[in-house]
Amino acid sequence: MPDTPHAPVLRADRPGSFPHSVLAERHPAIIRQVRDSFPYDPGVRAALEALLDRCLDGVIEPLPAHAPDRDRWLAWGLGTYTGRSWFDVPWLWAESYFYRLLLQTVGYFDDGPWRGIDPFRPAKRAELDAPETDEELAALDALTGRAPDEQATALLHGSLWGNRADLSFRLQTGAGATSDAAPALLADDSAALWKLLPPGRADGTLCLVADNAGRELVPDLLLVSHLLAHGHVGRVVLHVKPHPYYVSDATTADVLDALRRLTAAPGTAAAHGRRLWDAMTGGSLVVRAHPFSAGPLPYEEMPDDLRAEFAAATLTVFKGDLNYRRLVGDRLWPATTPFADVTAHFPGPLAALRTLKSDVITGLDAATEKALDAAEGRSWRTSGTHALIQVRG
């Protein structure tokens, strides 16, 4: 991702910046969390401590020769960045490779007892099994008496805000604090989204690029259930990560956990769960785990097979902050840069549902940006209290 004067690639080389804090503070905390979540043997624990030291003071090291995806990472830039400081390479690349090395350190890809064990599973399950989830799912019952379009709007906002949405679905336009100058929902192209997915269009295909597991994946699945039930689409392709990634990103195992959580719940939630289960067995809900989904590159550089799948879809929806960064390019764009311009590379209609948790932002009007800066400084970009629904048809 070469720099351009108007939109430099985000790096973590500036102390005090949000990317720097992620590499210097969040990544070490994640290593400690993983270390304390499992009874790893002394060898693995020592390897985790060594990774902690390398992340703070060391340089990027290559994958071992036996790593199954070593050639893929070399094609993704590992050969170029090996030997350089974590803080001097593109932030998106550094973050992605950190999680790949963390999996390597705990033996996720190796023959042995820890092969395939998700190091983030305890945190994911704790959130999914929390009492708050029961309360949110029980609140679905009150939604069933509303008109289908009201249900669709509520479920769309539930998917947008994830576990901050409050699944009582009050048809609010945002889950954060709002004001006339700085509303929680900074861009709302939902009308354009529904034009692309009208009810009764049972021949359409929706690609949904999922973000987080747990209580954020559940609202995504509920939205999918409604779209299938009311004929907005006839088929949904749910793109998840091929392995654990960014702590909470959804994998196929997380989809199954969420489905079991729904089917075991009482009332309306169970009906959604059974519909989704039947959709998977019948082929109208398909799960994909493409290697590029856990890659360190923007979607502008996606491989041809993935590009062809998105090109054939009626609509592709990108969920969450990380997918947004990869969709528009992980650059410090001027906030007023048109969303359509930075997504012109994408081969079909698309929508982004995203709460803001990084500095990357496009598609705002100048007055909104000015009001946000005046009210909140730069924190509005990373606090998760503001969101976007952006569509390019």
C-alpha positions in Angstrom: 0.0 0.0 0.0 2.1 2.9 -1.2 1.7 6.3 0.5 0.0 9.2 -1.3 0.2 12.8 -0.1 -3.5 13.1 0.5 -4.1 9.8 2.3 -1.0 8.2 4.0 -1.2 4.6 5.0 -1.7 4.2 8.7 1.3 3.2 10.7 2.0 2.9 14.4 5.2 4.9 14.5 3.9 8.0 16.2 3.7 7.6 20.0 0.4 8.7 21.4 -1.5 7.7 18.2 -4.2 5.1 18.3 -2.3 2.6 16.1 0.7 3.0 18.4 -1.4 2.3 21.5 -2.7 -0.9 19.9 0.7 -2.3 19.2 2.3 -1.1 22.4 -0.5 -1.7 24.9 -3.3 -3.8 23.5 -1.2 -6.6 21.9 0.8 -7.2 25.1 -2.4 -7.4 27.0 -3.8 -9.9 24.6 -0.8 -12.1 25.0 -1.2 -12.1 28.7 -4.9 -12.8 28.4 -4.2 -15.8 26.2 -1.5 -17.0 28.5 -3.8 -16.9 31.5 -6.8 -18.5 29.8 -5.3 -22.0 29.3 -3.1 -24.3 31.3 -0.3 -24.1 28.7 2.8 -26.1 29.4 6.1 -24.3 30.3 7.3 -24.4 26.7 4.3 -22.6 25.3 4.3 -20.1 28.2 7.9 -19.3 27.6 7.2 -18.8 23.9 4.4 -16.4 24.7 6.8 -14.4 26.9 9.3 -14.3 24.1 6.6 -13.1 21.7 5.7 -10.4 24.2 9.3 -9.2 24.3 9.6 -9.2 20.5 6.3 -7.3 20.0 7.6 -4.4 22.2 11.2 -4.2 21.4 12.0 -6.6 18.5 11.6 -6.9 14.8 9.3 -8.9 12.6 10.4 -12.5 12.2 9.5 -15.0 9.5 7.2 -17.9 9.9 8.9 -21.3 10.4 9.6 -23.3 7.2 6.9 -25.9 8.1 4.1 -23.3 8.5 1.2 -24.3 6.2 0.6 -20.8 5.0 4.2 -19.5 4.8 4.1 -19.1 1.0 0.9 -17.1 1.2 2.3 -14.7 3.8 5.4 -14.3 1.7 3.1 -13.2 -1.2 1.4 -10.9 1.3 4.6 -9.0 2.1 6.4 -11.0 4.8 9.6 -11.1 2.8 9.5 -7.3 2.5 8.8 -6.6 6.2 11.0 -9.2 7.9 13.6 -7.5 10.0 11.7 -4.3 10.3 10.2 -2.8 13.4 6.5 -3.6 14.0 5.9 0.1 14.3 7.4 1.0 10.9 5.2 -1.2 8.6 1.5 -0.6 7.7 -0.6 -0.9 10.8 -3.1 -3.3 9.2 -0.3 -5.6 8.2 1.4 -5.5 11.6 -1.9 -6.2 13.4 -2.8 -9.1 11.1 0.7 -10.7 11.4 0.6 -10.4 15.2 -2.4 -12.6 15.4 -0.9 -15.1 13.0 2.3 -15.3 15.1 0.2 -15.7 18.3 -1.6 -18.7 16.8 1.8 -20.1 15.8 3.1 -19.6 19.3 0.3 -21.6 21.0 0.6 -24.5 18.5 -2.7 -23.8 16.7 -1.3 -25.0 13.3 1.1 -27.7 14.6 0.6 -31.4 15.3 0.0 -31.8 19.0 -2.6 -31.3 21.7 -3.2 -27.6 21.0 -3.8 -28.0 17.3 -7.0 -26.1 16.3 -7.7 -24.8 19.8 -9.0 -21.3 19.6 -7.0 -19.2 22.2 -9.8 -16.7 22.3 -12.7 -19.1 22.8 -13.1 -18.6 26.6 -13.8 -14.9 26.1 -16.1 -15.5 23.2 -18.1 -18.1 25.1 -18.3 -16.0 28.2 -19.9 -13.2 26.2 -22.3 -15.5 24.3 -23.4 -17.2 27.6 -23.8 -14.0 29.6 -27.2 -13.3 31.3 -27.5 -10.2 29.2 -27.7 -12.3 26.1 -30.8 -14.1 27.5 -32.4 -10.7 28.2 -31.7 -9.5 24.7 -33.0 -12.7 23.0 -36.1 -12.6 25.2 -36.8 -9.1 24.0 -37.2 -10.5 20.4 -40.7 -11.6 21.3 -41.9 -8.0 21.4 -40.7 -7.5 17.9 -42.8 -10.2 16.2 -46.0 -8.2 16.3 -44.6 -5.3 14.3 -44.8 -4.8 10.6 -42.1 -6.6 8.5 -40.5 -3.4 7.4 -40.2 -2.2 11.1 -38.7 -5.5 12.0 -36.2 -5.2 9.2 -35.2 -1.7 10.3 -34.8 -2.8 13.9 -32.7 -5.9 13.0 -30.5 -3.8 10.7 -29.7 -1.5 13.5 -29.1 -4.4 15.8 -26.6 -5.8 13.3 -25.0 -2.3 13.0 -24.5 -1.8 16.8 -23.8 -5.3 17.8 -23.9 -5.9 21.5 -24.4 -2.2 22.1 -27.7 -2.3 20.2 -29.9 -3.5 23.0 -32.0 -6.2 21.3 -35.2 -4.6 22.6 -35.1 -3.0 19.2 -36.6 0.3 19.9 -36.2 1.4 16.3 -33.7 4.0 17.4 -31.3 5.5 14.8 -28.2 4.8 17.0 -27.2 3.2 20.3 -24.9 6.0 21.5 -25.4 9.4 22.8 -26.9 11.8 20.2 -27.1 15.5 19.7 -28.2 17.7 16.8 -24.5 18.6 16.1 -23.0 15.1 16.5 -25.6 12.3 16.1 -24.6 8.7 16.8 -25.4 7.6 13.3 -23.2 9.8 11.1 -24.3 8.5 7.7 -27.5 6.6 7.0 -27.9 5.1 3.5 -30.4 2.4 4.8 -33.0 3.5 2.3 -30.6 2.7 -0.6 -29.8 -0.6 1.1 -33.5 -1.6 1.1 -33.9 -0.6 -2.5 -31.2 -3.2 -3.3 -33.0 -5.8 -1.1 -36.7 -5.4 -1.6 -39.0 -8.0 -0.1 -40.1 -10.7 -2.6 -36.8 -10.8 -4.4 -36.1 -14.5 -3.7 -33.6 -14.9 -6.5 -31.0 -12.6 -5.0 -27.8 -13.4 -3.1 -26.5 -11.5 -0.2 -22.8 -11.8 0.8 -22.4 -10.8 4.4 -18.7 -10.4 5.5 -19.0 -11.0 9.2 -17.1 -9.2 11.9 -17.2 -10.4 15.6 -18.5 -13.5 17.2 -20.7 -13.8 20.3 -23.3 -11.2 21.0 -22.3 -9.3 17.8 -22.7 -12.3 15.5 -26.1 -13.1 16.9 -27.8 -9.9 15.6 -26.2 -10.6 12.2 -27.8 -14.0 12.1 -31.1 -12.6 13.2 -31.0 -10.1 10.3 -30.1 -13.0 7.9 -33.0 -15.0 9.2 -35.5 -12.1 8.6 -34.1 -11.5 5.1 -34.6 -15.1 4.1 -38.0 -15.4 5.7 -39.4 -12.4 4.0 -37.9 -13.0 0.6 -35.4 -10.1 0.5 -32.9 -12.7 -0.8 -33.0 -16.4 -1.6 -29.5 -17.1 -0.6 -26.9 -15.8 1.9 -23.2 -16.4 1.9 -21.7 -15.7 5.3 -18.0 -14.9 5.1 -16.1 -15.7 8.3 -12.4 -16.1 9.2 -10.6 -19.3 8.4 -9.0 -19.3 11.9 -9.1 -17.2 15.1 -8.3 -13.6 14.4 -8.4 -10.2 16.1 -9.6 -11.9 19.4 -13.3 -11.8 18.7 -13.6 -12.3 14.9 -16.1 -15.0 13.9 -15.1 -18.4 12.6 -17.3 -21.3 11.5 -17.1 -22.7 15.1 -18.4 -19.4 16.4 -21.3 -19.5 13.9 -22.3 -22.9 15.2 -22.0 -21.7 18.8 -24.3 -18.8 18.0 -26.8 -21.1 16.2 -26.9 -23.5 19.2 -27.4 -20.5 21.5 -30.4 -19.4 19.4 -32.0 -22.8 19.1 -31.7 -23.5 22.8 -33.4 -20.2 23.7 -37.1 -19.9 24.3 -39.6 -18.1 22.1 -38.9 -16.2 19.0 -35.1 -16.6 19.3 -35.5 -20.4 18.9 -37.6 -20.0 15.8 -34.9 -17.9 14.2 -32.3 -20.5 15.2 -34.3 -23.3 13.6 -34.9 -21.3 10.5 -31.1 -20.6 10.2 -30.3 -24.3 10.9 -32.6 -25.4 8.2 -31.2 -22.8 5.8 -27.7 -24.2 6.3 -28.8 -27.8 5.8 -30.9 -26.7 2.7 -28.1 -24.6 1.1 -29.8 -21.2 1.3 -27.3 -20.2 4.0 -23.7 -21.0 3.1 -20.6 -20.3 5.3 -17.3 -19.3 3.6 -13.9 -19.1 5.2 -11.6 -17.8 2.5 -7.9 -17.3 3.4 -8.0 -13.7 2.3 -10.6 -13.0 5.0 -7.8 -13.2 7.5 -5.2 -11.4 5.3 -3.3 -8.2 5.9 -4.2 -6.5 2.6 -7.1 -4.2 1.5 -9.9 -5.7 -0.5 -8.7 -3.8 -3.5 -6.1 -6.6 -3.7 -8.5 -9.5 -3.3 -7.9 -12.6 -5.3 -9.9 -13.3 -8.5 -12.1 -16.1 -7.1 -13.3 -13.9 -4.2 -13.8 -10.9 -6.6 -15.9 -13.1 -8.8 -18.1 -14.2 -5.9 -18.7 -10.6 -4.8 -19.4 -9.5 -8.4 -22.2 -12.1 -8.7 -23.9 -11.0 -5.5 -27.0 -8.8 -5.4 -25.3 -7.0 -2.5 -22.3 -7.5 -0.3 -22.4 -6.2 3.2 -19.2 -5.5 5.2 -19.7 -5.6 8.9 -17.5 -3.9 11.5 -14.5 -1.6 11.7 -11.7 -3.9 10.5 -13.6 -4.9 7.3 -14.3 -1.2 6.7 -10.6 -0.5 7.0 -9.8 -3.2 4.5 -12.7 -2.1 2.2 -11.7 1.6 1.8 -8.0 1.1 2.4 -6.3 1.6 5.8 -5.4 5.2 5.2 -5.9 8.5 6.9 -8.4 9.8 4.3 -9.9 13.2 4.7 -13.2 12.5 6.3 -15.1 14.1 3.4 -13.6 11.8 0.8 -16.6 10.2 -1.0 -17.3 6.6 0.0 -18.1 5.8 -3.6 -14.6 7.0 -4.7 -12.6 4.8 -2.3 -14.8 1.7 -3.0 -14.7 2.1 -6.8 -12.5 -0.9 -7.0 -15.2 -3.2 -5.7 -16.9 -5.3 -8.3 -20.6 -5.0 -7.2 -23.1 -3.3 -5.0 -22.0 -3.0 -1.4 -22.9 -1.7 2.0 -20.8 -1.0 5.1 -22.3 -1.3 8.6 -19.7 -0.1 10.9 -19.2 1.4 14.4 -16.2 3.7 14.4 -13.2 2.2 16.3 -10.3 3.5 14.3 -9.1 6.7 12.5 -10.2 5.6 9.1 -13.4 7.4 7.9 -14.9 8.5 4.6 -18.2 9.9 3.3 -18.9 12.6 5.9 -20.0 16.1 5.1 -17.8 18.9 6.3 -20.3 20.3 8.8 -20.7 16.9 10.5 -16.9 16.5 10.8 -16.5 20.1 12.2 -19.2 19.5 14.8 -17.7 16.2 15.9 -14.2 17.7 16.2 -15.5 20.6 18.2 -17.6 18.4 20.5 -15.2 15.5 21.0 -11.8 16.2 19.6 -10.5 13.1 17.7 -12.1 10.6 20.1 -15.2 10.2 18.0 -13.2 8.3 15.5 -12.2 5.5 17.9 -14.7 5.4 20.8 -17.3 3.2 19.2 -20.1 5.6 20.0 -20.7 6.6 16.4 -21.6 4.5 13.4 -22.2 4.5 9.6 -24.5 2.8 7.2 -22.9 3.5 3.8 -24.1 2.1 0.5 -22.7 2.2 -3.0 -25.2 0.7 -5.4 
